């Protein structure tokens, strides 16, 4: 493992390391206007949701590393403290990248990148019609983080109105994570796409208090078959299965076959049972996996 001191790195090198490592990052596609009414549209990957009550997004139009100049988005927000944060999906990502070109002040990136402006309800900047979710925001505060090239400027934007395309909703009227088809920034020219094939769920330990990995029996905790993720799943249960459930599991055809085939060979039996449990854990069946592991 190499160890780097940020103080010893050129800003461009530090930026590369951090942007490749701290990823993926959601993209804030921000539309703003200046006092004269000139529209600007630009993407920022230093962006996230920081609060829901009140609803606050934060993004950062950093000072340019190469020449320490500021971006038109920041200049506009300081003049007119309003913006629209347009969420970026795969269908628009190439146009979004085009909008990041450093056109002269006053050039409308809606036109340059071929986006359709929609009039906003509460703020002056227009929305991007192609975006699946558009957030009308009032800027509450701009916090400069430094004066050198690469320094960020935290924009605290309070969401006043949310527009959502109906085609990305599920039958309950909620956003379907598979339908929205989000993209995110990585380092350099790299992006990633959030599709159904690479989505997975992790049960949140909210309603129960998990027993923790330290409470898992040592032979299971130090298994050569189970991964750290598997142990996390096992430690997230509130209680171990009952003796009755374990005895019933012994009669399951697949488990019974393992027990019969490994009679007198405890090492092989442990490997086979742990392998079967891992398959179940990877499928999300924690309860059955626990029953097998405790045989």
C-alpha positions as CSV (number, residue, x, y, z in Angstrom):
1,X,0.0,0.0,0.0
2,X,1.3,3.5,-0.9
3,X,0.7,6.4,1.4
4,X,0.4,9.9,0.0
5,X,0.5,13.3,1.7
6,X,-1.8,15.8,-0.1
7,X,0.6,18.6,0.8
8,X,3.3,16.9,-1.4
9,X,1.1,16.5,-4.5
10,X,0.4,18.9,-7.3
11,X,-3.3,19.8,-7.3
12,X,-3.9,18.1,-10.6
13,X,-2.4,14.9,-9.3
14,X,-4.4,15.1,-6.0
15,X,-7.6,15.7,-8.0
16,X,-6.9,12.6,-10.1
17,X,-6.4,10.3,-7.1
18,X,-9.4,11.6,-5.2
19,X,-11.8,11.6,-8.1
20,X,-10.9,8.1,-9.1
21,X,-11.2,6.9,-5.5
22,X,-14.2,8.8,-4.2
23,X,-16.7,7.5,-6.8
24,X,-19.3,7.0,-8.2
25,X,-20.5,10.6,-7.7
26,X,-24.1,11.7,-8.7
27,X,-24.2,14.6,-11.2
28,X,-25.8,17.9,-10.5
29,X,-26.8,19.4,-13.9
30,X,-27.3,23.0,-12.7
31,X,-29.1,25.7,-14.6
32,X,-28.6,29.3,-13.5
33,X,-29.1,32.9,-14.7
34,X,-27.2,36.1,-14.1
35,X,-28.8,39.5,-13.4
36,X,-29.0,40.2,-17.1
37,X,-31.0,37.0,-17.7
38,X,-28.2,35.1,-19.4
39,X,-28.7,31.3,-18.9
40,X,-26.0,28.9,-18.0
41,X,-26.1,25.1,-17.8
42,X,-23.3,23.1,-16.4
43,X,-22.7,19.7,-14.7
44,X,-21.0,19.1,-11.3
45,X,-20.1,15.8,-9.7
46,X,-19.2,17.3,-6.3
47,X,-22.9,16.9,-5.4
48,X,-25.2,15.2,-2.9
49,X,-28.3,15.4,-0.8
50,X,-27.5,16.7,2.7
51,X,-30.8,17.1,4.4
52,X,-34.5,16.2,3.9
53,X,-36.1,18.5,6.6
54,X,-35.4,21.1,5.2
55,X,-34.6,19.5,1.8
56,X,-31.1,20.7,1.1
57,X,-28.7,19.7,-1.8
58,X,-25.1,20.7,-1.8
59,X,-22.9,21.0,-4.9
60,X,-19.5,22.7,-5.5
61,X,-18.5,24.7,-8.5
62,X,-14.7,24.5,-7.7
63,X,-12.2,27.1,-8.9
64,X,-10.3,25.8,-11.9
65,X,-7.1,24.0,-11.0
66,X,-5.1,25.2,-14.0
67,X,-5.7,29.0,-13.7
68,X,-7.7,29.6,-10.5
69,X,-10.7,31.1,-12.4
70,X,-14.3,30.7,-11.2
71,X,-17.1,29.2,-13.2
72,X,-20.1,31.0,-14.6
73,X,-22.4,28.9,-12.4
74,X,-20.8,30.3,-9.3
75,X,-20.8,33.8,-10.6
76,X,-24.5,33.6,-11.6
77,X,-25.6,32.2,-8.2
78,X,-23.8,35.0,-6.4
79,X,-25.9,37.4,-8.6
80,X,-29.2,35.5,-8.6
81,X,-29.3,32.9,-5.7
82,X,-31.5,30.4,-7.5
83,X,-30.9,27.3,-9.5
84,X,-32.4,24.1,-10.9
85,X,-30.7,20.9,-10.2
86,X,-31.5,18.6,-13.1
87,X,-30.8,14.9,-12.5
88,X,-28.8,13.1,-15.2
89,X,-29.7,9.7,-16.7
90,X,-28.1,7.7,-19.4
91,X,-30.2,9.0,-22.3
92,X,-28.7,12.5,-21.8
93,X,-25.2,11.9,-20.6
94,X,-23.4,12.8,-23.9
95,X,-25.2,16.1,-24.1
96,X,-24.5,16.8,-20.5
97,X,-20.8,16.3,-21.2
98,X,-21.0,18.7,-24.1
99,X,-22.6,21.3,-21.9
100,X,-19.4,21.2,-19.7
101,X,-17.4,22.8,-22.5
102,X,-16.1,26.2,-21.3
103,X,-18.0,28.4,-23.6
104,X,-17.7,32.2,-23.2
105,X,-20.0,33.9,-20.7
106,X,-23.4,34.6,-22.2
107,X,-23.4,31.5,-24.3
108,X,-26.5,29.4,-23.6
109,X,-25.6,25.7,-23.1
110,X,-29.2,24.7,-23.6
111,X,-28.7,25.7,-27.3
112,X,-25.1,24.4,-27.6
113,X,-26.0,21.0,-26.1
114,X,-29.4,20.7,-27.7
115,X,-31.5,20.6,-24.5
116,X,-35.1,21.8,-24.2
117,X,-35.7,24.6,-21.6
118,X,-38.9,24.4,-19.5
119,X,-40.1,27.4,-17.5
120,X,-39.7,26.9,-13.8
121,X,-42.5,27.7,-11.3
122,X,-40.6,29.3,-8.3
123,X,-37.2,30.2,-9.7
124,X,-35.8,32.1,-12.7
125,X,-33.5,29.5,-14.3
126,X,-35.3,27.1,-16.7
127,X,-35.5,23.3,-16.2
128,X,-34.1,20.7,-18.5
129,X,-37.0,18.9,-20.2
130,X,-35.0,15.8,-20.9
131,X,-34.1,15.3,-17.2
132,X,-36.1,12.7,-15.4
133,X,-36.2,14.7,-12.1
134,X,-35.8,18.5,-11.9
135,X,-35.4,20.3,-8.5
136,X,-36.2,24.0,-8.3
137,X,-33.9,25.4,-5.6
138,X,-33.3,28.6,-3.7
139,X,-29.6,29.1,-2.7
140,X,-29.3,29.5,1.0
141,X,-25.6,30.0,1.3
142,X,-22.3,29.8,-0.6
143,X,-19.3,28.7,1.4
144,X,-15.9,29.3,-0.2
145,X,-13.4,26.6,0.9
146,X,-10.3,28.4,-0.3
147,X,-8.9,30.9,-2.8
148,X,-6.4,28.6,-4.7
149,X,-7.0,26.6,-7.9
150,X,-9.1,23.5,-7.1
151,X,-10.8,25.1,-4.0
152,X,-14.5,24.3,-3.8
153,X,-17.4,26.6,-3.2
154,X,-20.2,24.8,-1.3
155,X,-23.6,25.8,-2.6
156,X,-26.4,25.0,-0.2
157,X,-29.6,24.8,-2.2
158,X,-33.0,24.4,-0.6
159,X,-35.4,22.4,-2.8
160,X,-38.7,24.3,-3.2
161,X,-40.3,22.2,-6.0
162,X,-39.7,18.7,-7.4
163,X,-40.7,17.7,-10.9
164,X,-40.7,13.9,-11.8
165,X,-41.4,12.3,-15.1
166,X,-44.2,9.7,-14.7
167,X,-42.5,7.1,-16.8
168,X,-39.9,6.5,-14.0
169,X,-42.5,5.8,-11.4
170,X,-43.6,2.4,-10.2
171,X,-47.2,1.3,-9.5
172,X,-47.1,3.0,-6.1
173,X,-46.1,6.3,-7.5
174,X,-42.5,6.1,-6.2
175,X,-39.4,6.4,-8.3
176,X,-38.4,3.0,-9.7
177,X,-34.6,2.7,-9.3
178,X,-34.4,0.5,-12.4
179,X,-36.4,2.9,-14.6
180,X,-34.6,6.1,-13.8
181,X,-31.4,4.8,-15.4
182,X,-29.0,7.0,-13.6
183,X,-25.4,7.7,-14.4
184,X,-22.6,8.8,-12.1
185,X,-19.0,10.2,-12.5
186,X,-15.9,8.4,-11.8
187,X,-12.3,9.6,-12.4
188,X,-11.0,11.0,-15.7
189,X,-13.4,10.3,-18.6
190,X,-15.1,7.4,-16.8
191,X,-18.8,7.2,-15.9
192,X,-21.0,4.4,-14.6
193,X,-24.6,3.5,-15.4
194,X,-27.0,2.2,-12.8
195,X,-29.0,-0.6,-14.5
196,X,-31.1,-3.5,-13.1
197,X,-28.2,-5.9,-13.7
198,X,-25.9,-4.1,-11.2
199,X,-28.5,-3.2,-8.6
200,X,-28.7,-5.0,-5.3
201,X,-30.3,-4.5,-1.9
202,X,-28.8,-4.5,1.6
203,X,-31.3,-4.8,4.4
204,X,-31.0,-1.8,6.7
205,X,-30.6,-2.6,10.5
206,X,-33.3,-0.1,11.5
207,X,-36.1,-1.9,13.1
208,X,-33.9,-4.6,14.8
209,X,-30.6,-4.6,16.6
210,X,-28.3,-7.1,14.9
211,X,-26.4,-9.6,17.0
212,X,-23.1,-8.4,15.4
213,X,-20.3,-10.3,13.8
214,X,-18.7,-10.8,17.2
215,X,-21.6,-12.9,18.3
216,X,-21.2,-15.3,15.4
217,X,-19.8,-18.7,16.5
218,X,-16.0,-18.8,15.9
219,X,-16.1,-21.7,13.4
220,X,-18.4,-19.6,11.2
221,X,-16.8,-16.3,11.8
222,X,-13.4,-17.7,10.6
223,X,-14.8,-19.6,7.7
224,X,-12.7,-19.8,4.6
225,X,-15.9,-20.0,2.5
226,X,-17.9,-17.0,3.8
227,X,-17.0,-13.5,2.8
228,X,-17.0,-10.3,4.9
229,X,-20.3,-9.4,3.2
230,X,-21.8,-12.8,4.2
231,X,-20.7,-12.2,7.8
232,X,-22.3,-8.8,7.8
233,X,-25.6,-10.4,6.7
234,X,-25.3,-13.0,9.4
235,X,-24.6,-10.4,12.0
236,X,-27.6,-8.4,11.0
237,X,-30.2,-10.8,12.5
238,X,-31.8,-10.1,15.8
239,X,-31.7,-13.7,17.1
240,X,-30.4,-17.1,16.0
241,X,-32.8,-19.8,14.7
242,X,-34.4,-22.2,17.2
243,X,-33.1,-25.7,17.8
244,X,-36.4,-27.0,16.3
245,X,-35.8,-25.0,13.1
246,X,-32.2,-26.4,12.9
247,X,-33.4,-30.0,13.4
248,X,-36.0,-29.6,10.7
249,X,-33.3,-28.2,8.3
250,X,-31.3,-31.5,8.8
251,X,-34.2,-33.3,7.0
252,X,-34.1,-31.0,3.9
253,X,-33.1,-33.3,0.9
254,X,-30.0,-31.3,-0.1
255,X,-28.8,-30.9,3.5
256,X,-29.5,-34.5,4.2
257,X,-27.4,-35.6,1.2
258,X,-24.5,-33.5,2.5
259,X,-24.7,-35.0,6.0
260,X,-24.9,-38.6,4.7
261,X,-22.0,-38.1,2.2
262,X,-19.7,-36.6,4.9
263,X,-20.4,-38.8,7.8
264,X,-17.3,-39.0,9.9
265,X,-15.5,-36.3,7.8
266,X,-16.2,-33.1,9.8
267,X,-13.8,-30.9,7.7
268,X,-15.5,-31.8,4.4
269,X,-18.9,-31.5,6.0
270,X,-18.1,-28.0,7.2
271,X,-16.9,-26.9,3.8
272,X,-20.0,-28.3,2.1
273,X,-22.5,-26.7,4.6
274,X,-20.7,-23.4,4.4
275,X,-20.7,-23.5,0.6
276,X,-24.4,-24.2,0.6
277,X,-25.0,-21.4,3.1
278,X,-23.0,-18.9,1.1
279,X,-25.2,-19.6,-2.0
280,X,-28.3,-18.9,0.1
281,X,-26.7,-15.7,1.6
282,X,-25.8,-14.4,-1.9
283,X,-29.5,-15.0,-2.8
284,X,-30.6,-13.0,0.3
285,X,-31.9,-16.0,2.3
286,X,-30.2,-15.3,5.6
287,X,-32.6,-17.3,7.8
288,X,-32.1,-20.6,5.9
289,X,-28.3,-20.0,5.8
290,X,-28.2,-19.6,9.6
291,X,-30.1,-22.9,10.0
292,X,-27.6,-24.7,7.8
293,X,-24.6,-23.2,9.5
294,X,-25.7,-24.1,13.0
295,X,-26.1,-27.8,12.1
